[in-house]
Amino acid sequence: MADLETRVEDGALWLTLNRPEVYNALSDSMADDLAAVIEQASADDAVRVVVVTGAGDAFSAGADISGPDAHEHFDDSTLDRANRIIRAITTLDKPVVAAVNGVAAGVGCSAALAADIVVARESASFLLAFARIGLMPDGGSTATVAAAIGRARAMRMALLAEPLSARGAYDAGLIAEVVPDDEFDDEVARVVRRLAGGPPLAIAATKTAINAATLTELDAALERERTGQTALLRTADLAEGMRAFGEKRRPVFRGE
């Protein structure tokens, strides 16, 4: 798992997305490994808390859409991988911390926002970038974002595909904490220590109860996103959006 660094330390399973040269964009194997390791953490008594972060300057740029005709490599399995990650995070009976060290975009943003506690560097940002390439948000973000910040701000974030600063995300109620860059590592370590040393049964019950109360639409959202995204993956707009991304130009969408 060269693209996913793992270590267990003092009750914490640290998962570092490690493709910094492409801003930790998720390859198929990387997505599979991330979901599998989180799922397996449930049975590991040495793990009390899971931490997901990124190597280098980004948390994750989302799905890897680099290369010519990248749209031809996306299908239902891409969506199933994203959904598996979100379900692994939200159903794990242990807390998951997203330590957002830089930009979290696309499904990388969706995965971060599915975590139980999000701590972000002040220089980090959150971006539902899907509309920029002719897609709709997925990874459960149509449910998690709206549950956190309400319909109006969720619509703006999704439809305009504009980055939201870490400070803006905190002020909106989207994330739990934002800290100055030079204090980030220490604060993440403090939060992780508190969780690792906390009462595991009570923490598990609390996570289950809060998610049950606030993410009642998550499973339905994942299925709606899968259906909608599957249709969009076949459109000329998506092909244009991905080509424009690769060519670093503004796409011209024709509704086809």
Residue pairs with C-beta under 8 A, 6 or more apart in sequence:
1 33
1 37
2 18
3 17
3 18
3 19
3 27
3 29
3 30
3 33
4 15
4 16
4 17
4 18
4 30
4 33
4 34
4 37
5 14
5 15
5 16
5 18
5 55
6 13
6 14
6 15
6 16
6 37
7 13
7 14
8 14
8 44
8 46
8 47
10 193
10 196
11 46
11 47
11 48
11 49
11 196
11 197
12 47
12 48
12 49
12 50
12 51
12 192
12 195
12 196
13 37
13 41
13 44
13 47
13 49
13 50
13 51
14 51
14 53
15 34
15 37
15 38
15 50
15 51
15 52
15 53
16 53
16 54
16 55
17 24
17 26
17 30
17 34
17 52
17 53
17 54
17 55
17 59
17 60
17 108
18 24
18 55
19 25
19 27
19 30
19 55
20 54
20 55
20 56
20 57
20 58
22 61
22 64
22 66
23 54
23 56
23 57
23 58
23 60
23 61
23 102
23 103
23 105
24 54
24 55
24 56
24 58
24 59
24 60
24 61
24 108
25 60
25 61
25 62
25 63
25 64
25 65
25 66
25 108
26 34
26 60
26 62
26 63
26 64
26 81
26 107
26 108
27 64
28 77
28 78
28 81
31 81
31 82
31 84
31 85
32 81
32 84
34 52
34 85
34 88
34 111
35 81
35 84
35 85
35 88
38 50
38 85
38 88
38 89
38 92
38 96
39 88
39 92
41 47
41 50
41 92
41 94
42 92
42 93
42 94
47 94
48 94
48 195
48 196
48 197
48 198
48 200
49 94
49 95
49 96
49 97
49 192
49 195
49 196
50 92
50 94
50 95
50 96
50 97
51 96
51 97
51 99
51 188
51 192
52 96
52 97
52 98
52 99
52 111
52 112
52 115
53 59
53 98
53 99
53 100
53 101
53 188
54 60
54 100
54 101
54 102
56 102
57 101
57 102
57 103
58 101
58 102
58 103
58 104
58 108
59 98
59 100
59 101
59 102
59 103
59 104
59 108
59 112
59 124
60 104
60 105
60 106
60 107
60 108
60 109
60 111
60 112
61 103
61 105
61 106
61 108
62 105
62 106
62 107
62 108
62 109
62 129
63 74
63 78
63 82
63 106
63 107
64 70
65 71
65 74
65 133
65 242
65 245
65 246
66 246
67 73
67 246
68 243
68 246
69 239
69 242
69 243
70 242
70 246
71 233
71 238
71 239
71 242
71 243
74 233
75 233
76 226
76 230
78 233
79 138
79 225
79 226
79 229
79 230
80 226
82 107
82 110
82 111
82 138
82 139
83 138
83 139
83 140
83 222
83 225
83 226
85 107
85 111
85 114
85 139
86 110
86 111
86 114
86 139
86 140
86 218
86 222
87 222
89 96
89 111
89 114
89 115
90 114
90 140
90 211
90 215
90 218
93 204
93 207
93 208
94 200
94 203
94 204
94 207
95 116
95 117
95 195
95 203
95 207
96 114
96 115
96 116
96 117
97 115
97 116
97 117
97 118
97 119
97 188
97 191
97 192
97 195
98 104
98 111
98 112
98 113
98 115
98 117
98 118
98 119
99 119
99 184
99 188
100 112
100 118
100 119
100 120
100 121
100 124
100 126
100 166
100 175
101 121
101 124
101 184
102 121
102 123
102 124
102 125
103 124
103 125
103 126
103 127
103 163
104 111
104 112
104 113
104 124
104 125
104 126
104 127
105 126
105 127
105 128
105 129
105 163
106 127
106 128
106 129
106 130
106 139
107 138
107 139
109 126
109 127
109 128
109 129
109 139
109 141
110 128
110 137
110 138
110 139
110 140
110 141
110 144
111 139
112 118
112 126
113 126
113 141
113 144
113 145
113 148
113 174
113 175
114 139
114 140
114 144
116 207
117 176
117 177
117 191
117 195
118 174
118 175
118 176
118 177
119 175
119 176
119 177
119 178
119 179
119 184
119 187
119 188
119 191
120 126
120 166
120 169
120 170
120 175
120 177
120 178
120 179
121 166
121 178
121 179
121 180
121 181
121 184
122 166
122 167
122 178
122 179
122 180
122 181
123 166
123 181
124 165
124 166
124 178
125 163
125 164
125 165
125 166
125 169
126 157
126 163
126 164
126 166
126 169
126 174
126 175
127 161
127 162
127 163
127 164
128 137
128 141
128 145
128 157
128 158
128 161
129 161
130 136
130 137
130 138
130 158
130 161
131 158
131 159
131 160
131 161
132 161
132 241
132 245
132 251
133 238
133 241
133 242
133 244
133 245
133 251
134 232
134 235
134 237
134 238
134 240
134 241
134 242
134 251
134 253
135 229
135 232
135 233
135 238
135 241
136 142
136 158
136 225
136 228
136 229
136 232
137 145
137 158
137 225
138 222
138 225
138 226
138 229
139 225
140 218
140 221
140 222
140 225
141 158
142 154
142 158
142 221
142 224
142 225
143 215
143 217
143 218
143 220
143 221
143 222
144 215
144 218
145 154
145 157
145 158
145 174
146 154
147 214
147 215
147 217
148 172
148 173
148 174
149 157
149 172
149 173
149 174
153 172
156 162
157 164
164 172
164 174
166 175
166 178
167 178
169 175
169 178
170 176
170 177
170 178
177 187
177 191
179 187
195 203
211 218
232 238
235 256
236 254
236 256
237 251
237 253
237 254
237 255
237 256
240 251
240 252
240 253
240 254
241 251
241 253
243 251
244 250
244 251
244 252
245 251
